[in-house]
Amino acid sequence: MTRPNKFWIIGGEYADTRFDRPIDGTTSLQGPFDNYDDALHTWRQLAAATTSNAHQRYTIAHEGAR
């Protein structure tokens, strides 16, 4: 049985611009989204709202990706 593809938005504020150590309490997980376009729409809203913070980053993760 095939599992449906799901998309998630993961991110938050990081300690520096290497983006390898999130600041406690700022990590965010949103979703699941049934399609990439819905996830992209939400990602764009998050990115626009945090554009002035160089330490904040969000990415779209595909649950079915290998």
Buried (B, 14 or more C-beta within 10 A) or exposed (E): EEEEBBBBBBBBBBEEEEBEEBEEEEEEEBBBBEEEEEBBEBBEEBBEEBEEEEBBBBEBBEEEEE
